[in-house]
Amino acid sequence: MVAARAISHAAGLGGLADGEVSKTSKPNPTTYCARLFLRQTWDLSGEHTPVESDMNQLAGSVASRRIVFTVGDYSPTDIFGQNSYAGDPRTQFLNAALMIDGAWDYASDSRGYTWGAALEY
């Protein structure tokens, strides 16, 4: 559930300065499904490395060579186009053009989520 109102209705900004506001559209609370996906990993070989619990990731270990299949409703930036300087509006650079899809375009809803599949090696 999300609700917000931009300062001055965000008029005149080339890229929204607040990453939280860019994902809302109304001052009244609105419900939506952000992410709903299934991810399957097949270990091929190599050393196993421990991974910490993080956003969209459970703790465990992964092989250095693996195939990962993801299908469902998610943001393509969850997998592609990671930016080490922007991506989290609470701790990093706050321009929405760098947090979401300023450098490349893809079909998605107004919050940046789309149905799709990705195969990673």
N, C-alpha and C positions, 0 to 999 in steps of 0.2 A: 504494500500500500504506500502511496506517495502523494504528497501535496506540497506545493510551494508557489511563491509569486516572486518574479524577478524584480529587482530594484528598477524603477522607471520602466517597467515592462520590457527590459533589456533592449530598448530602442537605441539604435546607433552603434551597436557593438559589432565589429567584424567577426569576432569569435567570442562566444559567451565566456565571461570571466569566471563563472561559477559552474563547475562541473555537476553539481547537484541539481541546479535549476534546469540545465539543458535536458534532463531526463523527465521533466514534468511538463504538464500543459495547463493545469488548472489549480486554483487555490483550494479547491475542495478535494478531500481524499478520494483517490482512484485506485482500484485494484487492477493488477495485471500479472501475467506469468512471465517472469524474467528469464529463467533458464530451466529447461527440462530436457536433459540429454542422458544418453547412455555412452559410456566410454569403456572399451575393451582393450586390454594390452596383452600382446603375445611376446614373451621373452624369446629371443633367438639365441643369443650367446653373450659371453663377456662377463665382466665383473659386475656384481650387484652393488648398487650405490643406495644408501638410505635416503629417503625423501621425507621432509617434514610435512605435517598437515598444513595446508594453505588453501586459498580461495580456489574452488573447483578441483581440489586434490586431497585425497586421503593419504595419511601417513603409511609408509611401508618401504619397500625397496624396489628398484627397477634395474633391469639389465642394461649394459651399455649399448647393446644392439637389440632393438625391439621394434615392433609394429604396433601402432596405436590407432584404433578406429573409433571415431566419435560421430554420433548421429543424434539429431534432436533439434531443439530450439535453443540457440545460444548466440553469442556475439562472435563474429569471425575474428575480432581482435582478442578473444580468449586464446586463440591458437596462432594467428598470424599477426605480423606488424607490431610486435612488442616494442615499446619505447621505454628506455630506462629513465627518462626525464619526466615523462608524463603518463598518466594512466590512472592514478588515484587522486581524486580531487581533494582529499583530506590531507595528503602528505607531500604532494608534488606540484609541479607547475600547473596553474589552474586554467589554462586556455582550452576550451572544448575542442577546438580544431586539432590540437595535438593529442587529446585524450581519446578521441573516437576515430573519425574518418576524414580528417583534413587532407591527408596525403594520398588516399586512394578511395575509390567508391565501390560500394556493393549494395545489393538490394536488401533492405531491412525495414523494420517498422520504425516509428519515430524515436524509440529508445535504443535502437541499434541491434535488435535481436532478429534472427531469421532462422527458418527451418533449413537444415542442410546436413551434409556429412563431410568428414575429412579423414583422410588416411595419411598417417605420418610414418616415416621410416627413420 
